[in-house]
């Protein structure tokens, strides 16, 4: 039970650490991915802008070229009914019929009379020849009230002769004296075509209307690139390189404002599907570098679009024909986008891999530096501990013999340089062997440690205490004369004498003997210690528990050394 609780207590922090590490890793990955995308966009942006600008310029030139071709063709095609309307034979035949209106004649009877009319027979042949020569689908001549009196299909089972087209806009335009043009689905065939008309005059009087129908297939060269298409004034696609576009409507086209009856009459259908083209910039996730704007709003630029369902990007340019009856939409593929997208993905992958590699390298470097720092800290700590062991006595905390002697030599140099009085006190614990034998070596160690503490308590903070060996200690008093050093030694001796160590209900007391010697000019550390040792010997010879000075020796020897 206890082990299970212990394991749970340690498992929870480990789990939390794992969660924190996982969150940190995921955050780093997301940041690297965001930076990679940003860097890739910056790398590709200028190149994308330049290439797309070039392709837009090319698309615009192609659009202008296509519109120019359409306008030239329309000029030629509009001339066909005009040329035919100038033929005297056609004008005379139309004037003859206009003099005998057929408005109240039934359709079948009117057709019979017209086909049997010898004046119209050569006109029918002429219109048939014109159809073949100009490559038209139909050519016919109508009266001002819309009744067909001659047609190129006169020899077909169901010719247009006697049919009425006065309700058509292209026909009424010619009746009013203009050149008519309209995209309409054929009333009989249901096939779409563009109808061109011109008025026919005889002696200044309107006597008829000449009509030429061109089928859409004959104009396919107008939209033979990419996904180009052409619409009429209502926005209905009349011609497209992609056959599936024909009959569709552009978004917002005027055809959607027409009544259902008008749509049925013009296009033989009521419902229209919108062409599947939309702005390429609307694609979700489109990189920012593709959201390019024109530097000059007054300058036309091909628009970037996509065609569903494959979302292939195109550059779309729309321009109306010279007469405004048609709008030409040129669409050319923009292969640059595909290559730029692939290039961008490669850049993203490369930069992402580079950032992850740098992150991994940085992590390993940080771990290495941290490990080295820990190793260095551990080494310094060990060195400091080793140095402490070398400098200080492990039992008492006083300076070791070697380090004390080193400091003593340094004091000799300072004394010489500063000309300051400096003294050394040599101390020996009285009858220490007896303490060890009586109380035990463990208590003897306690006595040694207690003595060093008393030194620190009784002496100045900057006085240096060192253990020379066994129960022998030495103290350096920098800047102290012999008299002051002797007073310090006496204070220490009194403090030791007053100290008590309790051992199992018994009290242990100990005493010390001390010898004081002042440094003299020309002394080295060895001679200095020898004089202090001689003073200590004098203190012991006088009965211990007392202090002696180097000057006391000179008194005893009569001033000798």
C-alpha positions as CSV (number, residue, x, y, z in Angstrom):
1,X,0.0,0.0,0.0
2,X,2.8,2.4,1.0
3,X,4.7,1.5,-2.1
4,X,1.7,2.1,-4.3
5,X,1.1,5.5,-2.8
6,X,4.8,6.4,-3.2
7,X,4.7,5.3,-6.9
8,X,1.5,7.4,-7.5
9,X,3.1,10.4,-5.8
10,X,6.1,10.2,-8.2
11,X,4.1,9.2,-11.3
12,X,1.9,12.4,-11.2
13,X,4.9,14.9,-11.5
14,X,6.4,12.8,-14.2
15,X,3.2,12.8,-16.2
16,X,2.9,16.6,-15.8
17,X,6.5,17.0,-16.9
18,X,5.7,14.9,-20.0
19,X,2.7,17.0,-20.8
20,X,4.6,20.2,-20.4
21,X,7.4,18.8,-22.7
22,X,4.9,17.7,-25.3
23,X,3.2,21.1,-25.3
24,X,6.6,22.9,-25.6
25,X,7.5,20.6,-28.5
26,X,4.2,21.2,-30.3
27,X,4.5,24.9,-29.8
28,X,8.0,24.9,-31.2
29,X,6.8,22.9,-34.2
30,X,3.9,25.3,-34.9
31,X,6.1,28.3,-34.6
32,X,8.6,26.7,-36.9
33,X,5.8,25.9,-39.4
34,X,4.5,29.5,-39.2
35,X,8.0,30.9,-39.7
36,X,8.6,28.5,-42.6
37,X,5.4,29.6,-44.4
38,X,6.2,33.3,-43.8
39,X,9.8,32.8,-45.1
40,X,8.5,30.9,-48.1
41,X,6.0,33.6,-49.0
42,X,8.7,36.2,-48.8
43,X,11.0,34.2,-51.0
44,X,8.3,33.6,-53.7
45,X,6.5,36.9,-53.4
46,X,8.7,39.1,-55.6
47,X,9.1,36.3,-58.2
48,X,5.3,35.7,-58.2
49,X,4.6,39.4,-58.7
50,X,7.0,39.7,-61.6
51,X,5.8,36.5,-63.4
52,X,2.1,37.2,-62.9
53,X,2.6,40.8,-64.1
54,X,4.2,39.4,-67.3
55,X,1.5,36.8,-67.8
56,X,-1.2,39.4,-67.2
57,X,0.4,41.7,-69.8
58,X,0.5,38.8,-72.3
59,X,-3.2,37.9,-71.5
60,X,-4.2,41.5,-72.0
61,X,-2.5,41.7,-75.3
62,X,-4.1,38.4,-76.4
63,X,-7.5,39.7,-75.4
64,X,-7.0,42.9,-77.4
65,X,-5.9,40.8,-80.4
66,X,-9.0,38.6,-80.1
67,X,-11.4,41.6,-79.7
68,X,-9.7,43.2,-82.8
69,X,-10.3,40.0,-84.8
70,X,-13.9,39.8,-83.7
71,X,-14.5,43.5,-84.6
72,X,-12.9,43.0,-88.0
73,X,-15.0,39.9,-88.7
74,X,-18.2,41.7,-87.5
75,X,-17.5,44.5,-89.9
76,X,-17.2,42.0,-92.8
77,X,-20.2,40.0,-91.7
78,X,-22.4,43.1,-91.3
79,X,-21.5,44.0,-94.8
80,X,-23.1,40.8,-96.2
81,X,-26.7,41.9,-95.8
82,X,-25.8,45.4,-96.8
83,X,-24.2,44.2,-100.0
84,X,-27.2,42.0,-100.8
85,X,-29.6,44.8,-100.0
86,X,-27.9,46.9,-102.7
87,X,-28.7,44.4,-105.5
88,X,-31.3,45.8,-107.8
89,X,-32.9,42.5,-108.5
90,X,-33.6,42.0,-104.7
91,X,-34.8,45.6,-104.4
92,X,-37.2,45.2,-107.3
93,X,-38.6,41.9,-106.0
94,X,-39.1,43.3,-102.6
95,X,-40.9,46.4,-104.1
96,X,-43.2,44.1,-106.1
97,X,-44.3,42.2,-103.0
98,X,-44.5,45.4,-100.9
99,X,-47.0,46.7,-103.5
100,X,-49.2,43.6,-102.8
101,X,-49.1,43.0,-99.0
102,X,-49.6,39.5,-97.7
103,X,-50.6,40.4,-94.2
104,X,-54.1,38.9,-94.4
105,X,-53.1,35.9,-96.5
106,X,-53.0,32.5,-94.6
107,X,-49.5,31.1,-94.1
108,X,-49.8,28.1,-96.4
109,X,-51.4,30.0,-99.2
110,X,-48.9,32.8,-98.9
111,X,-46.0,30.3,-99.1
112,X,-47.6,28.7,-102.2
113,X,-48.0,32.1,-103.9
114,X,-44.4,33.2,-103.0
115,X,-42.7,30.0,-104.2
116,X,-44.7,30.2,-107.5
117,X,-43.9,33.9,-108.1
118,X,-41.6,34.1,-111.1
119,X,-40.2,37.4,-109.8
120,X,-38.9,35.7,-106.6
121,X,-37.5,32.5,-108.2
122,X,-34.2,34.1,-109.3
123,X,-34.0,35.9,-105.9
124,X,-34.2,32.5,-104.1
125,X,-31.4,31.2,-106.4
126,X,-29.4,34.3,-105.7
127,X,-29.8,34.0,-101.9
128,X,-28.9,30.3,-102.1
129,X,-25.7,31.2,-103.9
130,X,-24.9,34.0,-101.4
131,X,-25.4,31.5,-98.5
132,X,-22.9,29.1,-100.1
133,X,-20.4,31.9,-101.0
134,X,-20.4,33.6,-97.6
135,X,-20.6,30.4,-95.6
136,X,-23.8,31.5,-93.9
137,X,-26.4,29.2,-92.4
138,X,-29.4,31.0,-93.8
139,X,-30.1,34.1,-96.0
140,X,-33.6,35.5,-96.5
141,X,-35.5,38.5,-97.6
142,X,-38.5,39.8,-95.6
143,X,-41.2,42.4,-96.0
144,X,-41.2,45.4,-93.6
145,X,-44.0,43.7,-91.7
146,X,-41.8,40.6,-91.1
147,X,-43.1,38.1,-93.8
148,X,-40.3,36.1,-95.5
149,X,-40.7,36.3,-99.2
150,X,-37.5,34.6,-100.4
151,X,-35.0,32.3,-98.7
152,X,-31.9,30.4,-99.4
153,X,-33.6,27.2,-98.2
154,X,-36.5,27.6,-100.7
155,X,-36.0,24.1,-102.0
156,X,-36.1,22.4,-98.5
157,X,-39.3,20.6,-97.3
158,X,-40.1,23.3,-94.8
159,X,-38.6,26.6,-96.0
160,X,-38.7,29.9,-94.2
161,X,-40.8,31.4,-97.0
162,X,-44.0,32.9,-95.6
163,X,-42.8,32.6,-92.0
164,X,-43.0,35.8,-89.9
165,X,-40.1,37.3,-87.9
166,X,-41.4,40.8,-87.4
167,X,-41.2,40.3,-83.6
168,X,-37.4,39.8,-83.6
169,X,-35.3,42.7,-82.3
170,X,-32.7,42.3,-85.1
171,X,-35.5,42.6,-87.7
172,X,-37.1,45.7,-86.1
173,X,-33.7,47.4,-86.0
174,X,-33.4,47.1,-89.8
175,X,-37.0,48.3,-90.2
176,X,-36.0,51.4,-88.4
177,X,-33.1,51.9,-90.8
178,X,-30.2,50.4,-88.7
179,X,-28.0,47.4,-89.0
180,X,-29.4,44.7,-86.8
181,X,-27.5,42.1,-84.9
182,X,-28.7,39.7,-82.3
183,X,-27.9,36.3,-80.8
184,X,-31.1,34.2,-80.9
185,X,-32.0,30.5,-80.9
186,X,-33.6,29.5,-84.2
187,X,-37.3,29.3,-84.0
188,X,-37.5,26.3,-86.3
189,X,-34.2,24.5,-85.7
190,X,-33.6,25.6,-82.1
191,X,-30.0,26.1,-83.0
192,X,-28.4,29.4,-81.8
193,X,-26.9,31.8,-84.2
194,X,-26.1,35.4,-84.7
195,X,-28.5,37.3,-87.0
196,X,-27.4,40.3,-89.1
197,X,-29.9,42.5,-90.9
198,X,-29.9,45.5,-93.3
199,X,-32.8,47.5,-94.7
200,X,-33.7,47.2,-98.4
201,X,-34.7,50.4,-100.1
202,X,-36.3,51.0,-103.6
203,X,-36.5,54.6,-104.8
204,X,-35.9,55.7,-101.2
205,X,-38.7,53.7,-99.8
206,X,-38.2,50.8,-97.3
207,X,-39.4,47.7,-99.1
208,X,-37.8,44.9,-97.2
209,X,-35.2,43.6,-94.8
210,X,-32.2,41.4,-95.7
211,X,-31.3,38.8,-93.0
212,X,-28.2,36.7,-92.7
213,X,-27.8,34.0,-90.0
214,X,-24.4,32.7,-89.0
215,X,-24.3,29.6,-86.9
216,X,-22.0,29.6,-83.8
217,X,-19.8,26.8,-85.2
218,X,-18.8,29.1,-88.1
219,X,-17.4,31.6,-85.5
220,X,-15.5,29.1,-83.3
221,X,-12.1,30.7,-84.2
222,X,-13.2,33.7,-82.0
223,X,-12.7,31.6,-78.9
224,X,-10.1,29.0,-79.7
225,X,-7.7,29.6,-76.7
226,X,-7.9,28.3,-73.2
227,X,-11.4,28.6,-71.8
228,X,-12.3,31.8,-73.7
229,X,-16.0,32.5,-74.5
230,X,-18.2,35.2,-75.9
231,X,-21.5,36.5,-74.5
232,X,-24.4,38.5,-76.0
233,X,-25.7,41.7,-74.4
234,X,-27.7,39.6,-71.9
235,X,-24.7,37.8,-70.6
236,X,-25.5,34.4,-72.2
237,X,-22.5,32.6,-73.6
238,X,-23.0,32.2,-77.3
239,X,-19.6,30.8,-78.2
240,X,-17.0,29.0,-76.1
241,X,-13.9,27.0,-76.6
242,X,-15.2,24.6,-74.0
243,X,-18.6,23.4,-75.4
244,X,-20.0,22.9,-71.9
245,X,-20.0,26.6,-71.4
246,X,-22.2,27.3,-74.4
247,X,-25.7,28.4,-73.2
248,X,-24.6,29.2,-69.7
249,X,-24.7,32.7,-68.3
250,X,-22.2,34.9,-66.5
251,X,-22.9,36.0,-62.9
252,X,-25.2,39.0,-62.8
253,X,-26.1,38.7,-66.5
254,X,-29.0,40.7,-67.8
255,X,-30.7,37.5,-68.8
256,X,-31.7,36.9,-65.2
257,X,-33.7,40.2,-65.4
258,X,-35.8,39.0,-68.3
259,X,-39.2,37.4,-67.9
260,X,-39.5,33.7,-68.4
261,X,-41.5,34.3,-71.6
262,X,-38.7,36.5,-73.0
263,X,-36.1,33.9,-72.2
264,X,-38.1,31.2,-73.9
265,X,-38.7,33.4,-77.0
266,X,-35.0,34.4,-77.4
267,X,-33.2,31.3,-76.2
268,X,-35.8,28.5,-76.3
269,X,-35.1,27.9,-72.6
270,X,-36.2,29.5,-69.3
271,X,-33.5,28.5,-66.8
272,X,-29.8,29.3,-67.1
273,X,-26.9,27.9,-65.2
274,X,-24.1,30.3,-64.0
275,X,-20.7,29.6,-65.6
276,X,-18.5,27.9,-62.9
277,X,-15.9,30.7,-62.8
278,X,-15.0,32.5,-59.6
279,X,-12.2,34.7,-58.3
280,X,-9.0,32.7,-57.6
281,X,-8.3,34.9,-54.6
282,X,-11.5,33.5,-53.0
283,X,-9.9,30.0,-52.7
284,X,-9.4,29.1,-49.0
285,X,-5.8,29.0,-48.0
286,X,-4.6,31.1,-51.0
287,X,-1.1,32.5,-50.1
288,X,-1.0,36.2,-49.5
289,X,1.6,36.7,-52.3
290,X,-1.1,35.8,-54.8
291,X,-3.5,38.6,-53.6
292,X,-1.9,41.0,-56.0
293,X,-3.4,44.4,-56.7
294,X,-2.8,46.7,-59.7
295,X,-0.4,49.5,-59.2
296,X,-2.6,51.7,-61.3
297,X,-6.3,51.3,-61.0
298,X,-6.9,53.1,-64.2
299,X,-5.0,50.4,-66.2
300,X,-6.9,47.3,-67.1
301,X,-5.3,44.0,-65.9
302,X,-6.4,40.5,-66.5
303,X,-8.2,39.1,-63.5
304,X,-7.1,35.9,-61.8
305,X,-9.9,33.3,-61.8
306,X,-10.4,29.6,-61.4
307,X,-12.7,27.2,-63.1
308,X,-14.5,24.6,-61.1
309,X,-14.3,21.7,-60.4
310,X,-10.6,21.3,-61.1
311,X,-9.8,24.9,-59.9
312,X,-7.4,25.4,-62.7
313,X,-6.2,29.1,-62.6
314,X,-6.8,31.3,-65.6
315,X,-6.2,34.9,-66.4
316,X,-9.5,36.4,-67.5
317,X,-9.9,39.5,-69.6
318,X,-13.3,40.9,-70.7
319,X,-13.8,43.5,-73.4
320,X,-16.9,44.5,-75.4
321,X,-17.0,44.4,-79.2
322,X,-17.0,47.7,-81.0
323,X,-20.8,47.7,-81.5
324,X,-21.4,46.7,-77.9
325,X,-23.5,43.7,-79.0
326,X,-21.1,41.1,-77.6
327,X,-18.5,40.8,-74.8
328,X,-15.4,38.8,-75.5
329,X,-13.9,36.9,-72.5
330,X,-10.4,35.6,-73.2
331,X,-9.2,33.0,-70.7
332,X,-5.6,31.7,-70.7
333,X,-4.1,29.3,-68.3
334,X,-1.7,30.7,-65.7
335,X,0.8,27.9,-65.4
336,X,3.0,30.1,-63.3
337,X,0.7,29.7,-60.3
338,X,1.1,25.9,-60.4
339,X,4.9,26.1,-60.5
340,X,4.9,28.9,-57.8
341,X,2.7,26.8,-55.6
342,X,5.0,23.8,-56.0
343,X,8.0,26.0,-55.4
344,X,6.4,27.6,-52.3
345,X,5.7,24.2,-50.9
346,X,9.3,23.1,-51.4
347,X,10.5,26.3,-49.8
348,X,8.1,25.7,-46.8
349,X,9.4,22.1,-46.5
350,X,13.1,23.2,-46.7
351,X,12.8,26.1,-44.3
352,X,10.7,24.0,-41.9
353,X,13.3,21.2,-42.0
354,X,16.1,23.8,-41.6
355,X,14.3,25.4,-38.6
356,X,13.7,22.1,-37.0
357,X,17.3,21.1,-37.6
358,X,18.5,24.4,-36.1
359,X,16.1,23.9,-33.2
360,X,17.4,20.4,-32.6
361,X,21.0,21.6,-32.9
362,X,20.2,24.5,-30.5
363,X,18.6,22.1,-28.1
364,X,21.6,19.7,-28.2
365,X,24.0,22.6,-27.9
366,X,22.1,23.9,-24.9
367,X,22.1,20.5,-23.3
368,X,25.8,20.2,-24.0
369,X,26.6,23.6,-22.6
370,X,24.3,22.9,-19.6
371,X,26.0,19.5,-19.0
372,X,29.4,21.2,-19.4
373,X,28.3,23.9,-17.0
374,X,27.2,21.4,-14.5
375,X,30.4,19.5,-15.0
376,X,32.4,22.7,-14.5
377,X,30.4,23.6,-11.5
378,X,30.9,20.1,-10.1
379,X,34.6,20.3,-10.8
380,X,34.9,23.8,-9.3
381,X,33.0,22.6,-6.2
382,X,35.3,19.6,-5.9
383,X,38.3,21.8,-6.4
384,X,36.9,24.2,-3.8
385,X,36.3,21.3,-1.4
386,X,39.8,19.9,-2.2
387,X,41.3,23.4,-1.7
388,X,39.4,23.8,1.5
389,X,40.7,20.4,2.7
390,X,44.2,21.6,1.8
391,X,43.9,25.0,3.4
392,X,42.0,24.1,6.5
393,X,42.3,21.4,9.1
394,X,39.5,19.0,8.8
395,X,39.0,18.5,12.5
396,X,39.2,22.0,13.9
397,X,38.7,24.3,10.9
398,X,41.9,26.2,11.5
399,X,44.4,26.7,8.7
400,X,46.5,23.6,7.9
401,X,50.2,23.6,8.6
402,X,51.2,24.1,5.0
403,X,48.8,26.9,4.3
404,X,49.6,28.6,7.6
405,X,53.3,28.6,6.9
406,X,52.5,30.0,3.4
407,X,50.5,32.8,5.1
408,X,53.4,33.3,7.5
409,X,55.8,33.9,4.7
410,X,53.4,36.3,3.1
411,X,53.2,38.2,6.4
412,X,57.0,38.5,6.4
413,X,56.8,40.1,3.0
414,X,54.0,42.5,4.1
415,X,55.9,43.4,7.2
416,X,59.0,44.3,5.2
417,X,57.0,46.3,2.7
418,X,54.7,48.2,5.1
419,X,57.1,48.4,8.1
420,X,54.3,47.3,10.4
421,X,54.8,45.4,13.7
422,X,53.6,41.8,13.4
423,X,53.6,39.1,16.0
424,X,53.1,35.3,16.1
425,X,51.7,33.4,19.1
426,X,52.7,29.8,19.4
427,X,50.2,27.8,21.6
428,X,50.3,24.3,23.0
429,X,47.5,22.6,24.9
430,X,48.8,21.6,28.4
431,X,48.9,17.9,29.1
432,X,47.0,17.0,26.0
433,X,48.3,13.4,26.0
434,X,46.9,13.0,29.5
435,X,43.5,14.2,28.2
436,X,43.5,11.7,25.4
437,X,44.6,8.9,27.8
438,X,42.0,9.8,30.4
439,X,39.0,11.0,28.4
440,X,39.7,9.3,25.1
441,X,40.8,10.5,21.7
442,X,37.2,11.5,20.7
443,X,37.0,14.0,23.5
444,X,40.5,15.1,22.7
445,X,39.3,16.1,19.3
446,X,36.4,17.9,20.9
447,X,39.0,19.9,23.1
448,X,40.9,20.8,19.9
449,X,37.8,22.1,18.2
450,X,36.7,24.0,21.3
451,X,40.1,25.7,21.5
452,X,39.8,26.9,17.9
453,X,36.3,28.3,18.6
454,X,37.7,30.2,21.6
455,X,40.4,31.6,19.4
456,X,37.8,33.0,17.0
457,X,35.8,34.4,19.9
458,X,38.7,35.9,21.8
459,X,40.9,37.3,19.0
460,X,40.3,39.8,16.2
461,X,38.4,38.8,13.1
462,X,41.5,39.3,10.8
463,X,43.9,37.3,13.1
464,X,45.0,34.1,11.5
465,X,44.9,30.8,13.4
466,X,46.6,27.6,12.1
467,X,47.2,24.1,13.4
468,X,50.8,23.1,13.1
469,X,50.3,19.6,14.3
470,X,48.8,17.6,17.2
471,X,47.9,20.0,20.0
472,X,50.2,22.8,18.7
473,X,48.7,25.9,17.1
474,X,50.0,29.3,15.9
475,X,48.3,32.6,15.6
476,X,49.4,35.6,13.4
477,X,48.5,39.1,14.7
478,X,49.2,41.5,11.9
479,X,49.9,45.1,13.0
480,X,50.3,44.1,16.7
481,X,53.3,44.9,18.9
482,X,54.6,42.3,21.3
483,X,52.8,43.9,24.2
484,X,49.4,43.8,22.4
485,X,50.1,40.3,21.2
486,X,50.9,39.3,24.8
487,X,47.6,40.8,26.0
488,X,45.8,38.9,23.3
489,X,47.5,35.7,24.4
490,X,46.5,36.3,28.0
491,X,42.9,36.9,27.0
492,X,42.9,33.6,25.1
493,X,44.5,31.8,28.0
494,X,41.9,33.2,30.4
495,X,39.1,32.2,28.1
496,X,40.4,28.7,27.8
497,X,40.9,28.4,31.5
498,X,37.3,29.5,32.0
499,X,35.9,27.1,29.4
500,X,34.0,24.0,30.5
501,X,33.2,20.8,28.5
502,X,30.5,18.6,29.9
503,X,31.1,14.9,29.5
504,X,28.5,12.5,30.9
505,X,27.8,14.7,33.9
506,X,31.5,15.4,34.5
507,X,33.3,18.6,33.7
508,X,36.5,18.8,31.7
509,X,38.9,21.8,31.9
510,X,42.1,22.4,30.0
511,X,44.7,25.0,29.9
512,X,47.2,26.3,27.3
513,X,50.8,27.7,27.3
514,X,51.7,30.4,24.8
515,X,54.8,32.0,23.5
516,X,54.8,35.4,21.8
517,X,57.4,36.7,19.3
518,X,57.5,39.9,17.2
519,X,58.9,40.0,13.7
520,X,62.3,41.8,13.4
521,X,64.0,43.2,10.4
522,X,65.9,40.5,8.6
523,X,63.8,37.6,10.1
524,X,62.5,34.9,7.9
525,X,59.5,32.8,8.8
526,X,61.7,30.0,10.3
527,X,63.7,32.2,12.6
528,X,60.5,34.0,13.7
529,X,58.8,30.7,14.6
530,X,61.9,29.5,16.4
531,X,61.8,32.6,18.7
532,X,58.1,32.0,19.4
533,X,58.8,28.4,20.1
534,X,61.5,29.4,22.6
535,X,59.1,31.7,24.3
536,X,56.6,28.8,24.5
537,X,59.2,26.6,26.0
538,X,59.8,29.3,28.6
539,X,56.1,29.4,29.5
540,X,56.0,25.6,29.9
541,X,59.2,25.6,32.0
542,X,57.5,28.1,34.3
543,X,54.7,25.6,35.1
544,X,52.4,25.8,32.1
545,X,49.0,27.7,32.0
546,X,50.9,30.9,31.3
547,X,52.2,33.1,28.5
548,X,55.8,34.1,27.8
549,X,57.4,36.7,25.5
550,X,60.5,36.7,23.4
551,X,61.6,39.7,25.5
552,X,61.4,37.6,28.6
553,X,64.1,35.3,27.1
554,X,66.4,38.3,26.5
555,X,66.0,39.4,30.2
556,X,66.9,35.9,31.3
557,X,70.0,35.8,29.0
558,X,71.0,39.3,29.8
559,X,70.1,40.7,26.5
560,X,71.4,37.9,24.4
561,X,69.5,36.0,21.7
